[in-house]
Structures are given as C-alpha cells and as structure tokens.
Amino acid sequence: MSRRSEQKKARRRKRQAAREQTWLPAQVVDELQIAADLEDFDARLTERGWMFSEEADDDVGVVWFWPASHADVADAGELVDATVVLLTPEDGGETAHVIFVGTADDYQFGLEELFEYLDVIEAYRLGEPVPDFG
C-alpha cells in the first residue's frame, strides 16, 4: 500500500472516530431537548418571581410556586397554601397544571398558553373568585 493510501485511511479513521464520539442515541437527544426546554421554562417563570420548589417528589413532577399568593389555608393537607404551576411526567411536561391558593382544582394549560394567562394567575389571591379561562 502506498504512503498516500495509508495517510488517507488514517485520516478517514480519525474522522470516523470523531464522529462516533459525538454521536448520541435519539433517546438521549430527546432527553437533552426536554431538559433544555425545561430550563427555558424555569427561567421564564423565575424571572417573574416564581420559586422552584425543592420539596416536590420526582414522581409528582416539578413545581413552582408564586410567593405573593401564600396564605394560611384551613386544610393544608388537601389545599395548596400558594398558587403553583406543576409539570408532570404523565403528560411529558407538555401541560402546565395550575392550582390556585386555597383550592385543589387543577387548571391545565399548554406551556405557551400559560404565559398568556400568567398575569391573571399571579393576581389571584385567596378568597377571590377563581379566574374564568373559558
């Protein structure tokens, strides 16, 4: 084999090795995209003052709460003491579940749709009529 052929094969092996190192399975790419989307969603909420809850169970999902809405509720075991936004694994994090302070009702929004209603959601306080999103 000529020296040029050997050099050509060496370059080809080097390119192939580099390509194999950067190749990711489709599932990993999907998980990375979900993580990036979740990071963006988190940034958008926390910039507005929402707090990420470290106490949420991984089986339940990820939770943010609106500190300004916090109130003492009669049945803290059944009702939330601050308005929360929850993303659950059951719906792949594609649906934002909103539960208003003092209630247990689950209002569901698409992720972008949530941001359309966020001013109304943030304005709600315990004892007021729950907003109508109909």
C-alpha positions in Angstrom: 0.0 0.0 0.0 1.3 3.4 -0.9 2.1 6.0 1.7 -0.7 8.3 0.4 -3.2 5.5 0.7 -2.1 4.9 4.3 -2.4 8.6 5.1 -5.8 8.7 3.5 -7.0 5.7 5.5 -5.6 7.2 8.7 -7.5 10.5 8.1 -10.7 8.5 7.4 -10.3 6.5 10.7 -9.7 9.7 12.6 -12.9 11.3 11.1 -14.9 8.2 11.9 -13.6 8.0 15.4 -14.5 11.7 16.0 -18.0 11.1 14.5 -18.6 8.1 16.8 -17.6 10.1 19.9 -20.2 12.8 19.1 -23.0 10.5 18.0 -25.9 10.4 20.5 -28.8 8.0 20.6 -32.1 9.5 19.6 -33.4 9.0 23.2 -30.5 10.9 24.7 -31.1 13.8 22.2 -34.8 13.8 23.1 -33.9 13.9 26.8 -31.4 16.7 26.3 -34.1 18.7 24.4 -36.6 18.2 27.1 -34.0 19.3 29.7 -33.3 22.4 27.6 -37.0 23.2 27.2 -37.5 22.7 31.0 -34.6 25.0 31.7 -36.1 27.7 29.4 -39.5 27.3 31.1 -37.9 27.6 34.5 -36.0 30.7 33.5 -39.2 32.4 32.2 -41.1 31.7 35.5 -38.3 32.5 37.9 -37.6 35.8 36.1 -41.1 36.8 37.0 -40.6 35.9 40.7 -41.9 32.3 40.8 -39.9 30.0 43.1 -38.9 26.4 42.2 -39.9 24.0 44.9 -37.1 21.8 46.1 -39.6 19.8 48.1 -41.5 18.3 45.1 -41.4 14.5 44.7 -39.8 13.4 41.4 -42.8 11.1 40.9 -45.2 14.1 41.1 -43.1 16.3 38.7 -41.6 19.7 39.0 -43.3 22.5 40.9 -43.0 26.3 41.0 -45.0 28.5 43.5 -46.0 32.1 43.5 -44.7 33.5 46.8 -47.0 36.6 46.8 -50.1 34.3 46.8 -49.1 32.5 50.0 -51.8 32.3 52.6 -52.8 30.2 55.7 -55.3 27.7 54.5 -57.7 25.7 56.7 -56.8 22.2 55.3 -53.1 22.4 54.3 -53.1 18.6 53.6 -55.7 18.9 50.9 -55.4 22.5 49.7 -52.3 24.4 48.5 -51.1 27.3 50.5 -49.7 29.2 47.5 -50.6 29.2 43.8 -48.5 26.5 42.0 -47.5 25.5 38.5 -46.8 21.8 38.1 -45.3 19.9 35.2 -45.9 16.1 35.5 -44.2 13.1 33.8 -47.6 11.6 32.9 -48.1 14.3 30.2 -44.4 14.6 29.3 -44.2 18.0 30.7 -46.3 19.4 27.9 -49.2 20.6 30.1 -48.9 23.2 32.9 -51.1 22.3 35.8 -52.1 25.4 37.8 -53.6 25.1 41.3 -54.7 28.3 42.9 -54.0 29.0 46.6 -56.7 27.6 48.9 -58.0 25.2 46.2 -57.4 21.7 44.9 -58.8 22.3 41.4 -56.4 21.6 38.5 -56.5 24.1 35.7 -54.5 22.9 32.6 -52.7 25.0 30.0 -50.3 24.4 27.2 -46.9 25.7 28.1 -47.1 28.8 25.8 -50.8 29.3 26.7 -49.8 29.5 30.4 -47.7 32.6 29.8 -50.7 34.3 28.1 -52.6 33.9 31.4 -49.8 34.4 33.9 -50.7 38.0 34.8 -54.2 36.8 35.8 -52.9 33.8 37.6 -50.4 35.9 39.6 -53.0 38.4 40.5 -55.3 35.8 42.2 -55.5 35.9 46.0 -57.2 33.6 48.5 -60.9 34.4 48.9 -61.3 36.0 45.4 -63.3 34.3 42.7 -61.1 31.9 40.7 -60.4 33.4 37.2 -62.5 32.2 34.3 -60.4 30.9 31.5 -63.3 29.8 29.3 
